[in-house]
Amino acid sequence: MDWQQTVFRITGPTSTDKPQGTGFAVAHDGDALLLVTCWHVVETIGPERLYIKGQRGELISDPGGQSLDLAILRVPGLPGLQPLSLAPQGVEGLPVRIYGFGPEGRRLNGRLGQRTAWAHAAGEDLAYWDYYLNDQAGAFERIKNGYSGSPIYDPAKEQVVAVVTHRVGEDKGFAISVAELPRVYPEAAAWLGAPMPQPDTKPVAQAFKVGAKTAVRKLPETFLVAFSFAGEQRELVRRIAEAVEARLGQGSVFLDAWFEHYLAGADADLKLQAIYGKRSELVVVCVAERYGEKPWTLTEHEAIRARLMQARASNDERDRDRILPIRVGDGDVAGIHFNAIVPDVRDRTPEAAADLIVARLELASGEPPSSHEAQSETTRDYISVPRDGTDPAARVETPRAAETAPRGNERRRWGLEQQLSLLTAQWEAALVEGALQSGAARVRAEQEAAALAQRIDEIERQLAGEV
């Protein structure tokens, strides 16, 4: 198979734009070609900014979602290319090939793992496969950024069995079965040799247009997590926010669309600055180039920088952990320096990004946060960390007051140990990155490793001193 005639790089208007994804041809439609890719590729690049070999792609499928991660594009001007055939069947251990762009186009060899079932918003399970690259894969044969939407191809039957949606590291991940395509595009049943779905299956895909994305939340006194982001990254941030809220409880997470009823009016800038400056336990700054260029995000970032300045002067080091930058797009933001550790979440699942954010909240709070909905006002105050450096437990008038000093020390040590574990993992990753890179990229990785090592030494000294 000449895979470069059937598998394509998906970009923005310029072929070098990032992020990128992969799509593959499945059918002709007049003078156009229909491609399968991932819904999150469409969301991340933007439905109006999809280009394939210089041709504008049109989204023709229904909206996907966090688990229903599929989309169909119609691309004119690509006639004569050979579409791939689809097979909804697979078997554990099946030898497969994966074709994608990350950033160079490459064929990878691997095998299917277990067939799994992922939860779906309509209450039904979706068919997924684990996939693994072969143990003898070469140094350059890795799943990288850009492989989302790649076909998992059975070379024996010359059919696609699944679509790459996630990677775990660079040698394994998850792929959704092509059997799920009719959920977002009913006509796809014909490609699978199956009968067309009945009209009553259409609302399954439509379920993603409403619900958690736009539902109004009750306004709390204090948010556990607040997201600050540019509108271009809204869909990616929304999926992460939903995963965090699923852990912490509805109303615990601030996303502007969920609190439009509160923000409406002439003083929205002041309300936002209060949320990011005072009314949230943890602020997540979503780093991308457009974040530093827009009036609203600049307004939010002013309050966040002021909060960071106060944290640096605080006697409680946990205050510095209350601001977490994560990367959701290319580019830099003024005030976030090159030596800052900014985890890139673009190729993580929303759940994995939520793990990172909740773990940071635990560090800042000193103990694992319980569901926001289940907390009483007293318990919420007990978890909250005052910015004057006093022990938060001292402010709670409960029968547990006599236990606050030892428990405060235990929480403090637990938080330091969690932070040490996280930093050590980041340090090891930076060392590996430095060994694989060259030039300026290698220098940056080495500087990052050195900065992490310094913080690790500091925490180890605190733990040794029982601080």
C-alpha positions as CSV (number, residue, x, y, z in Angstrom):
1,M,0.0,0.0,0.0
2,D,1.2,3.5,-0.9
3,W,0.1,4.9,2.4
4,Q,1.1,8.5,1.6
5,Q,-1.7,8.5,-1.0
6,T,-4.3,7.6,1.6
7,V,-3.1,9.1,4.9
8,F,-2.7,12.8,5.3
9,R,-1.4,15.5,7.6
10,I,-4.0,17.8,9.0
11,T,-2.9,21.4,9.9
12,G,-4.0,24.9,10.1
13,P,-3.9,27.3,7.1
14,T,-0.1,27.0,7.0
15,S,1.4,23.5,6.7
16,T,3.8,24.2,9.6
17,D,1.1,25.4,11.9
18,K,0.8,23.5,15.2
19,P,-1.0,21.5,16.6
20,Q,-1.4,19.0,13.8
21,G,-3.1,15.7,13.4
22,T,-3.6,12.8,10.9
23,G,-6.5,11.7,8.8
24,F,-7.1,8.9,6.3
25,A,-9.3,8.5,3.2
26,V,-12.4,6.3,3.5
27,A,-14.6,7.3,0.5
28,H,-15.1,9.5,-2.5
29,D,-17.8,12.1,-2.6
30,G,-17.9,13.5,-6.1
31,D,-14.7,15.4,-6.7
32,A,-13.9,15.3,-2.9
33,L,-12.4,12.8,-0.6
34,L,-13.8,11.9,2.9
35,L,-11.3,11.5,5.7
36,V,-11.6,10.1,9.2
37,T,-9.7,11.8,12.0
38,C,-10.2,12.5,15.7
39,W,-12.8,14.9,17.1
40,H,-10.1,16.4,19.4
41,V,-8.0,17.2,16.3
42,V,-10.9,19.2,14.9
43,E,-11.5,20.9,18.2
44,T,-7.8,21.8,18.8
45,I,-7.0,23.1,15.3
46,G,-10.5,24.7,14.9
47,P,-13.3,23.5,12.6
48,E,-12.8,26.5,10.3
49,R,-9.0,26.1,10.1
50,L,-8.6,22.5,8.8
51,Y,-6.3,22.1,5.8
52,I,-5.1,18.9,4.0
53,K,-2.4,19.3,1.3
54,G,-3.4,22.9,0.9
55,Q,-7.1,22.2,0.6
56,R,-9.7,23.4,3.1
57,G,-11.4,20.6,5.0
58,E,-15.1,20.7,6.0
59,L,-16.5,19.0,9.0
60,I,-19.5,17.0,7.9
61,S,-20.0,14.7,10.9
62,D,-21.9,15.3,14.1
63,P,-19.9,16.6,17.1
64,G,-17.9,13.9,18.9
65,G,-16.8,14.1,22.5
66,Q,-14.3,13.1,25.1
67,S,-14.7,9.3,24.4
68,L,-16.5,9.4,21.0
69,D,-13.3,10.9,19.5
70,L,-14.2,10.6,15.8
71,A,-14.8,13.1,13.0
72,I,-15.4,13.0,9.2
73,L,-14.0,15.7,6.9
74,R,-14.8,16.4,3.3
75,V,-11.8,17.7,1.3
76,P,-12.4,18.9,-2.3
77,G,-9.6,18.8,-4.8
78,L,-8.2,15.3,-3.8
79,P,-9.8,13.0,-6.4
80,G,-8.3,9.8,-7.6
81,L,-6.7,8.8,-4.4
82,Q,-7.4,5.3,-3.1
83,P,-9.6,5.1,0.1
84,L,-8.9,2.5,2.7
85,S,-11.5,-0.2,3.6
86,L,-12.7,-0.6,7.1
87,A,-13.2,-3.7,9.3
88,P,-15.0,-3.4,12.7
89,Q,-13.5,-6.8,13.8
90,G,-10.1,-7.3,15.4
91,V,-8.4,-9.8,17.7
92,E,-6.0,-9.4,20.6
93,G,-2.4,-9.8,19.4
94,L,-3.2,-8.9,15.8
95,P,-0.1,-7.5,14.0
96,V,-0.9,-4.0,12.8
97,R,0.7,-1.0,11.1
98,I,0.1,2.6,12.2
99,Y,0.6,5.4,9.6
100,G,0.9,9.0,10.8
101,F,2.7,12.3,11.0
102,G,4.6,13.2,14.1
103,P,6.2,15.5,12.8
104,E,7.7,13.3,10.0
105,G,5.5,10.8,8.2
106,R,6.3,7.3,9.3
107,R,5.0,3.7,9.3
108,L,5.1,2.0,12.7
109,N,4.7,-1.7,13.4
110,G,2.8,-3.0,16.4
111,R,0.0,-5.2,17.7
112,L,-3.5,-4.9,19.2
113,G,-3.9,-5.4,22.9
114,Q,-7.1,-5.9,24.8
115,R,-10.5,-4.8,23.5
116,T,-12.0,-2.4,26.1
117,A,-15.2,-0.5,26.7
118,W,-15.2,3.3,27.3
119,A,-18.1,5.1,28.9
120,H,-20.3,7.2,26.6
121,A,-22.5,10.2,27.4
122,A,-25.6,8.4,26.1
123,G,-25.0,5.6,28.6
124,E,-23.6,3.1,26.2
125,D,-20.1,1.7,26.0
126,L,-17.8,2.5,23.1
127,A,-15.4,-0.1,21.6
128,Y,-11.7,0.7,22.0
129,W,-8.4,-1.2,21.6
130,D,-5.1,-1.0,23.4
131,Y,-2.2,-0.9,21.0
132,Y,1.5,-1.5,21.5
133,L,4.5,-0.9,19.2
134,N,6.8,-3.8,18.7
135,D,9.6,-4.3,21.3
136,Q,12.2,-4.2,18.5
137,A,11.1,-0.8,17.2
138,G,13.9,1.5,16.2
139,A,14.9,4.6,18.0
140,F,12.8,6.8,15.7
141,E,9.8,4.6,15.6
142,R,7.7,6.3,18.3
143,I,4.1,7.5,18.7
144,K,4.5,11.3,18.8
145,N,2.5,14.5,18.7
146,G,0.5,14.5,15.5
147,Y,-0.5,10.8,15.3
148,S,-4.0,11.4,16.6
149,G,-6.3,10.2,13.8
150,S,-3.9,7.7,12.4
151,P,-5.3,4.4,11.0
152,I,-4.5,1.1,12.8
153,Y,-4.2,-1.1,9.7
154,D,-4.4,-4.8,9.4
155,P,-1.9,-5.6,6.5
156,A,-3.1,-9.2,6.1
157,K,-6.7,-8.2,5.3
158,E,-5.7,-4.7,4.1
159,Q,-8.3,-3.0,6.3
160,V,-8.4,-0.4,9.1
161,V,-9.7,-1.7,12.4
162,A,-9.3,1.4,14.7
163,V,-8.2,5.0,14.9
164,V,-5.5,6.3,17.2
165,T,-6.9,8.7,19.8
166,H,-4.4,8.7,22.7
167,R,-0.8,7.8,23.4
168,V,0.7,6.7,26.7
169,G,4.4,7.5,26.4
170,E,5.7,6.8,23.0
171,D,5.1,3.1,22.5
172,K,1.5,2.4,23.4
173,G,-1.9,4.0,23.7
174,F,-5.6,3.7,22.9
175,A,-7.6,3.6,19.6
176,I,-11.3,3.7,19.0
177,S,-12.8,1.0,16.8
178,V,-14.1,2.0,13.4
179,A,-17.3,0.3,14.3
180,E,-18.2,3.5,16.2
181,L,-18.1,5.8,13.1
182,P,-21.9,5.6,12.4
183,R,-22.5,7.3,15.8
184,V,-21.1,10.6,14.4
185,Y,-21.8,9.9,10.7
186,P,-24.7,7.4,10.0
187,E,-23.7,7.0,6.3
188,A,-20.5,5.4,7.6
189,A,-22.4,2.2,8.2
190,A,-22.1,1.5,4.4
191,W,-18.3,1.5,4.7
192,L,-18.5,-1.2,7.3
193,G,-20.9,-3.4,5.4
194,A,-23.6,-2.8,8.1
195,P,-27.2,-1.6,7.7
196,M,-27.8,2.2,8.1
197,P,-28.7,3.2,11.6
198,Q,-32.3,4.1,12.3
199,P,-33.1,7.8,12.9
200,D,-33.5,7.3,16.6
201,T,-29.7,6.8,16.9
202,K,-29.0,10.4,15.9
203,P,-29.5,12.0,19.3
204,V,-26.6,9.8,20.6
205,A,-24.1,12.2,18.8
206,Q,-26.2,15.2,19.5
207,A,-25.9,14.6,23.3
208,F,-22.5,16.2,23.1
209,K,-23.9,19.6,22.1
210,V,-25.5,20.1,25.5
211,G,-25.0,19.0,29.1
212,A,-21.7,19.7,31.0
213,K,-20.5,22.1,28.3
214,T,-23.1,24.7,28.9
215,A,-24.9,23.8,32.2
216,V,-25.1,26.6,34.7
217,R,-23.5,25.9,38.1
218,K,-24.3,27.3,41.5
219,L,-21.8,30.0,42.5
220,P,-19.7,28.9,45.5
221,E,-17.9,31.2,47.9
222,T,-14.5,29.8,46.9
223,F,-13.6,27.6,43.9
224,L,-11.2,24.7,44.3
225,V,-9.8,25.2,40.7
226,A,-10.1,28.1,38.3
227,F,-9.0,28.0,34.6
228,S,-7.6,31.0,32.8
229,F,-7.3,30.5,29.1
230,A,-7.7,32.1,25.6
231,G,-10.8,31.3,23.6
232,E,-8.9,29.5,20.9
233,Q,-8.2,26.7,23.4
234,R,-11.7,26.6,24.9
235,E,-12.7,23.1,23.8
236,L,-9.4,21.5,25.0
237,V,-9.7,23.3,28.3
238,R,-13.3,22.5,28.7
239,R,-12.7,18.8,28.4
240,I,-10.0,19.0,31.1
241,A,-12.2,21.2,33.3
242,E,-15.0,18.6,33.1
243,A,-12.6,15.8,34.1
244,V,-11.5,17.9,37.1
245,E,-15.0,18.7,38.1
246,A,-15.9,15.0,37.9
247,R,-13.3,14.4,40.7
248,L,-14.1,17.4,42.9
249,G,-17.9,17.9,42.4
250,Q,-20.1,20.3,40.4
251,G,-19.5,24.0,41.3
252,S,-16.0,23.4,42.4
253,V,-14.3,24.4,39.1
254,F,-14.5,27.8,37.5
255,L,-14.9,27.9,33.7
256,D,-16.3,31.2,32.4
257,A,-19.1,29.6,30.3
258,W,-20.4,27.8,33.4
259,F,-20.9,31.1,35.3
260,E,-22.1,33.4,32.6
261,H,-25.1,34.3,34.7
262,Y,-22.6,35.7,37.3
263,L,-20.2,37.4,35.0
264,A,-22.8,39.2,32.9
265,G,-22.7,43.0,33.3
266,A,-20.2,45.9,33.3
267,D,-18.0,44.7,36.1
268,A,-17.0,41.3,34.7
269,D,-13.3,42.3,34.8
270,L,-13.4,42.9,38.5
271,K,-15.3,39.7,39.2
272,L,-12.7,37.7,37.2
273,Q,-9.8,39.4,39.0
274,A,-11.4,38.5,42.3
275,I,-11.8,34.8,41.3
276,Y,-8.2,34.4,40.1
277,G,-6.7,36.6,42.8
278,K,-8.6,35.5,45.9
279,R,-11.6,33.2,45.4
280,S,-9.9,30.0,44.2
281,E,-7.6,27.5,45.9
282,L,-5.7,26.8,42.7
283,V,-5.4,28.8,39.4
284,V,-4.6,26.9,36.2
285,V,-2.9,29.2,33.7
286,C,-3.4,27.7,30.2
287,V,-0.3,28.8,28.3
288,A,-0.5,29.6,24.5
289,E,0.6,32.5,22.4
290,R,-2.8,34.1,22.2
291,Y,-3.2,34.1,26.0
292,G,-0.7,37.0,26.2
293,E,-2.4,39.0,23.4
294,K,-6.1,39.2,24.4
295,P,-7.6,41.9,26.7
296,W,-9.5,39.5,28.9
297,T,-6.7,37.1,29.6
298,L,-4.3,40.0,30.2
299,T,-6.8,41.3,32.8
300,E,-6.9,37.8,34.4
301,H,-3.2,37.4,34.3
302,E,-2.7,40.8,36.1
303,A,-4.5,39.4,39.1
304,I,-2.6,36.1,38.9
305,R,0.8,37.8,38.8
306,A,-0.2,39.9,41.8
307,R,-1.2,36.7,43.7
308,L,2.2,35.1,42.8
309,M,4.0,38.2,44.1
310,Q,2.2,37.9,47.4
311,A,2.9,34.1,47.5
312,R,6.6,34.7,47.2
313,A,6.5,36.9,50.3
314,S,4.4,34.4,52.2
315,N,5.8,32.3,55.1
316,D,3.8,29.3,53.8
317,E,5.5,27.8,50.7
318,R,2.3,26.1,49.7
319,D,1.0,29.5,48.5
320,R,3.5,29.3,45.6
321,D,1.9,26.0,44.5
322,R,-1.5,27.7,44.1
323,I,-0.7,28.7,40.5
324,L,-0.1,26.0,38.0
325,P,0.8,26.7,34.3
326,I,0.0,24.1,31.7
327,R,0.7,24.3,28.0
328,V,-2.3,24.1,25.7
329,G,-0.8,25.7,22.6
330,D,2.5,26.9,21.1
331,G,4.0,30.2,22.1
332,D,5.1,32.0,25.2
333,V,3.4,34.3,27.7
334,A,5.0,37.3,29.3
335,G,5.7,36.7,33.0
336,I,6.2,32.9,32.6
337,H,9.9,32.5,32.1
338,F,11.8,29.9,30.1
339,N,13.0,28.0,33.1
340,A,9.4,27.6,34.5
341,I,8.2,24.0,34.3
342,V,5.0,24.1,32.1
343,P,3.6,20.6,31.6
344,D,2.3,20.1,28.0
345,V,-1.2,18.5,28.2
346,R,-2.0,18.6,24.5
347,D,-1.3,14.9,24.0
348,R,-2.6,13.8,27.4
349,T,-6.1,12.5,28.0
350,P,-8.4,14.9,29.9
351,E,-8.3,12.4,32.8
352,A,-4.5,12.4,32.8
353,A,-4.4,16.2,32.8
354,A,-7.0,16.2,35.7
355,D,-4.7,13.9,37.6
356,L,-1.9,16.5,37.4
357,I,-4.2,19.3,38.4
358,V,-5.8,17.5,41.4
359,A,-2.4,16.4,42.6
360,R,-1.2,20.0,42.5
361,L,-4.3,21.0,44.5
362,E,-3.5,18.3,47.1
363,L,0.0,19.8,47.4
364,A,-1.3,23.3,47.9
365,S,-4.0,22.2,50.3
366,G,-1.9,19.8,52.4
367,E,-4.4,16.9,52.1
368,P,-6.4,15.2,49.4
369,P,-9.5,17.4,48.5
370,S,-12.9,15.7,49.0
371,S,-15.9,16.3,46.8
372,H,-16.8,20.0,46.9
373,E,-20.5,19.2,47.0
374,A,-20.0,17.0,50.1
375,Q,-18.0,19.5,52.1
376,S,-19.6,21.4,54.9
377,E,-18.7,25.1,55.3
378,T,-16.5,24.1,58.3
379,T,-14.7,21.4,56.4
380,R,-14.1,23.7,53.5
381,D,-12.5,26.3,55.7
382,Y,-10.3,23.6,57.3
383,I,-8.9,22.7,53.9
384,S,-8.4,26.3,52.7
385,V,-5.0,27.7,53.3
386,P,-4.9,31.3,54.6
387,R,-2.5,33.6,53.0
388,D,-1.1,35.1,56.3
389,G,0.9,32.0,57.0
390,T,-1.1,30.7,59.9
391,D,-2.1,27.1,60.3
392,P,-5.5,26.7,58.6
393,A,-6.6,24.3,61.3
394,A,-6.3,27.0,63.9
395,R,-9.2,28.8,62.4
396,V,-11.7,25.9,62.7
397,E,-13.6,25.7,65.9
398,T,-14.5,22.0,66.0
399,P,-14.0,19.2,68.5
400,R,-10.9,18.3,66.5
401,A,-9.0,21.4,67.5
402,A,-6.7,19.5,69.9
403,E,-5.5,17.4,67.0
404,T,-4.7,20.3,64.6
405,A,-1.0,20.7,65.4
406,P,0.1,17.0,64.8
407,R,-2.3,16.6,61.9
408,G,-1.0,19.9,60.4
409,N,2.5,18.5,60.5
410,E,1.4,15.2,59.0
411,R,-0.3,17.0,56.1
412,R,2.8,19.2,55.6
413,R,5.1,16.2,55.4
414,W,2.6,14.4,53.1
415,G,2.5,17.4,50.8
416,L,6.3,17.6,50.6
417,E,6.6,13.9,49.8
418,Q,4.0,14.2,47.0
419,Q,5.8,17.2,45.6
420,L,9.1,15.4,45.8
421,S,7.7,12.4,43.8
422,L,6.3,14.7,41.1
423,L,9.5,16.7,40.8
424,T,11.7,13.6,40.6
425,A,9.6,12.2,37.7
426,Q,9.9,15.6,35.9
427,W,13.6,15.7,36.5
428,E,14.1,12.2,35.1
429,A,12.0,13.1,32.0
430,A,14.1,16.3,31.5
431,L,17.3,14.2,31.7
432,V,16.0,11.8,29.0
433,E,14.9,14.8,26.8
434,G,18.3,16.4,27.1
435,A,20.0,13.2,26.0
436,L,17.8,12.9,22.9
437,Q,18.0,16.5,21.8
438,S,20.8,18.7,20.5
439,G,21.6,22.4,20.2
440,A,19.3,24.9,21.9
441,A,16.7,22.2,22.7
442,R,19.3,20.3,24.6
443,V,20.4,23.4,26.5
444,R,16.8,24.1,27.5
445,A,16.3,20.5,28.7
446,E,19.5,20.6,30.8
447,Q,18.6,24.0,32.3
448,E,15.1,22.5,33.2
449,A,16.8,19.5,34.8
450,A,19.1,21.7,36.8
451,A,16.3,23.9,38.1
452,L,14.3,20.7,39.1
453,A,17.3,19.3,40.8
454,Q,17.7,22.4,42.9
455,R,14.0,22.2,44.0
456,I,14.4,18.5,44.8
457,D,17.4,19.2,47.0
458,E,15.5,21.9,48.8
459,I,12.5,19.6,49.6
460,E,14.8,16.8,50.7
461,R,16.5,19.2,53.2
462,Q,13.1,20.2,54.5
463,L,12.0,16.5,54.9
464,A,15.3,15.7,56.6
465,G,14.7,18.5,59.1
466,E,11.1,17.4,59.7
467,V,9.8,20.7,58.5
